Amino acid sequence: MQNYEPNQIENFPLPSIKKDILPFDLLPVSPNNPPWNSLIAFLVWLASVAFIIIVPSFLVLPYILSQSVDFADQTKLLEMSQTDPTVILIGVLGVIPAHLLTLALAWLVVTKFRKFSFREILGWNWDGFKFWHCFVILSGFYILAGIAAYYFPEQENDMLRILKSSRSAVFIVAFLATFTAPIVEEVIYRGVLYSAFQRKLGVPIGVLLVTILFALVHVPQYYPSYSTIFLICLLSLVLTLVRVYTKNLLPCIALHMVFNGLQSLLLILEPYLPMSITKTPEPTASILHFFK
């Protein structure tokens, strides 16, 4: 073994360190240090929106062709999309393959083509979050929702038209809202998007962007029901703060699933409930459903 004099050690050349290496690159991957960047996260979000728009439209196309509708007649096409029960039902069913495509894309990005564990990278632990916390949070949320609905009654919107089109549509919406939307939306928003944004831009900006993007996607469904849009923003903020507090995605999925599940149950039971409770004999979207 070669010995060095003290003056030789001082002048010994050190290995060069790449200047573009960030502190996060030296840490193991985790929910707050994902193996994807903000640009990839944003592109995944864009793809999820495109799937929701394109897939149902593609599935509806054969039925519209069978009705010999003139595609140049935009007024007729718009009327069919809003009033034809079959078009509405096929469109709602089309959300299922759109959700599956979104999950497949998210899985490829999160696992980096099976290099990492999907659940470990997203955070599949409770980390201090208890199931009863869901009901405490939702109790406060429902109180605010009741106040908002009292002062700003819901207006006619696309979701109302879907729920009024047929009971079949109601059951499918209830299924999507309870079992697929909480998983898909949390994976995209609190998983892929927030994980990348908070690392690049910091927690406050990450929370703000995720809240805005979540609300932005749902606005077309509920406009011009401003109270509903406000509640969507509030729900997104609460879910994102849960993700910040727990550093895991599982509590967000559980909270979202309980929230949508309770509302889906009420929506299905609404025709059988007293008029004094429902205020109307028809299904309404005053019970929020976030399935797109």
N, C-alpha and C positions, 0 to 999 in steps of 0.2 A: 504494500500500500504506500502510495507516494505521500510525503509530508510537505506541507506548504508553510513558508515563512509568513508572519503576520502581515507584512506589506504586500505579499503576493495574494493573500486572501482578500484584502481590501480591493485589489484591482481585478479580482476574478470576475469574468463576465457573467452576468445573470441572464437566464433565458428571457426572451422577449415575451411580453403579454399583449395579446390582441386588445386594441383600444375599444373595439366594438362589443366586447363581452360585457354584459350587464350583470349586476349582482344576482338577478333571478336565474341567469344561465348557470350559476354555480350551485343552485339549490335543486333538490329533487322535485320532480313534477308533483303537483297536488292541486286541489280545487282552486287555490289562490295563485298557483303557478302552473298554468296549463301549457301543454305542448302545442299551442296554436296562438296566433297573434290577433290583434283587433281587426285587421283587414279580413282575415279568414272568417272570423266570427261574424262580421257584417255581411259577407258574401253568403254565409250559411243562412243568416236571417232573410236576406233577399230571396234565396232559393225557397225557403219555407213559405214565404208570401206568394211566390210564383206558383208553387205546387197547389196552394189553396185556390188560386184563381184559375189556373189552367186545367187541372185534373177534373174538377166537377164540370167545367164548361165542355171539355172533350167528351165526357160521358153523356152529357145532355144532347150533344149534337145529333146522334142517330135518331132520337125521338123527334127533334125539331124537323129533321129532314123527312121523316115519315108523315109529318103533318103538312107537307108541301108549302112551307112558309117561305115567302120571298125574303131573302136575306138583305135585300136592299131596303126593305120596309123596317127601319129601325124602331118605329113606334110599335109595330106589331110584336117584334122580338122583345122589347122592353115589357110590354103588357104580358106576354107569355111568361117571362121570367118572374113576374110579380104575382100573377094570378093563377097560372096553370098548376094544379096540385101535383101532376106528374113531373113537370119540370122542376118544381121545388123539391119534391121527394128525391129525385135522381141527384139533384145538386147537393142535398144534404148527405146522401149516401156517398157521394164522391169525396167527401171530407175524409172518409176512412182510408182509402188508398193514398190520399195526399198526406195524411198523418204518418202512414207507414213509410212513405218515401222520405219524409222529413227525418224520422227517427233513423232510417238507414244512413242518410247523409251525415247526421250528427254522430252516429256511431263510428263512421269512418274517420271523421275529424278528431273526435275525442280519443279514440284508441290509436290513432295514427296508423291505420291499417293493421290492427291487432298487436301493436307494440305495447300498449298500455291497457290496464283494466278500465272498462267503461265506468263501473260503479265507483272504483277507488278515485279516479281522476275527478269525477263530478262530486263526490262526497256522499257516501251512503251510510252516514252515522247520524245519530240524534244530537250528540254533543251538548247535553244539558236540556234539550228541548223535550218537553213532555207532551203526551197526546192531549192532556186536558188543557194545555196552553191554546190548542186550536179553538176550543169552545169559548175560552175567555176572550181571545182576540176577535172571534166572530161575533160574540155578543156585542162588543163595542162597535164593530162594523155595522151590524144590523140596526143598531140604534141610530147611527148616523145615516144609514140608508133610509130608514123610516122618516127621519126629519127631512132629508133631501126630497124624497118622493112626495111628502105632504106639501111642501112649498113649491116644488117644481114637478108637477105631474108629467108622466111619460107621454111622449108624442108618438104618433104613428111612425114606425120605422121598419126596416127590412126584417129584423128579428121577429117583430110582431106579426108580420105577414107570413113568415115561415110557420110560426106556432099556430096561426089561425087556419093554415091551409088544410091540415088533416091531422087526425090523431096519430097516424103513422109517423108523420114528421115530428110530432111531440116526443114520441118514444125514442126515435133515433137521436134527436137533439139531447134528450136526457141521458142516453147511453154515451154519446160523445162527450158531453159535459162532465160526466162522472168518471169515465174510465180512460179515455184517450187524451183529451185536451189537457188535463192537469199534468200528465207525464210529458207530452210533446212540448207544451208551452214552457214548462219549467226547465226542461233540458235546453231549449233554445235560449230563453231569456235569462233565467238565473244561472244556467249552466254555461253554455257556450259564450253568450254575449257578456254577461257580468264578469265572469272569470277573467276574460281578456281585457275588458275595459278597466276594471279596478287595478289591474297590474300596470297598465300603460298610463292611465289618466288619474288614478287615485279613486278611493272609495266614493267620495261625494259626487264626482262627475259620473262615475260608473252607475251609481244609483239613479241619478237624474236621467241619463241616456236610456237606461233600460226601462224606466217608468214611462218615458215619452214614447219609445218605440212600441211598447206593449199597448199603450192607449191608442197610438196612431193606427195600428192595424185594426182595432175594434171600432173606431169612429164610424166607418161606413155602415156598419151593422146597426148602430144605434142613433145616428144623427136623424133628427135634431133633438133627441132626448138628452138635454144637457146634464140633468141630474145623474143619469145613467153613465154618461161619459166621465163625469166627476168621480163617480164611485169606482169606475174602472181604473182611473188614475190612482185612487186611494188604495185599491186592492193591489195593484202592481207595486206601489210604494211599500205596503206592508209586507208583501211576499219577498221583496228585495231586501228589506231590513232584516227579515228572518234569516235570509241567506248570509247577510253581513254578520249577524250575531252568532250564528251556528257554524259558519264556514262550511256548510254542507247543504246539498240539494234535497236530501230526503225529507227534512221537515217542511220545505216549501211544497213539495209534491203532496205530502199528507194534508197540509192546511188547505191547499187548493182543491184537493179531492173531496175533503169534508165539506168545504164551502159549496162547491158545485153539486155534490151529492144531496145535501139537504134541500137545495133549491130544486133539483130535479125531482125529488120525491114530492115536494109541494106542487110542482107543475103537473105531475101525473095525477095527483089527487085533486087538483083544483076543480074539475067539473063536479066532484062529489062533495065538496065543502060547502058550507052555508054561504049564501049570497052576502051576508054581513061580513064575511071574512075576505072573500075574493073580490067583492064589489062589482063583478061582472060575470056573466055565465060563460064567457069565452076565455080560452087560455090567453094569458098576457105575458109580456116580457118584463113586467115589473120585477119578476124573479129573474135575476141576471143569469145568462148562460154564455160562457166564453169558450166556444168550441172552435173558433177559427183563429 
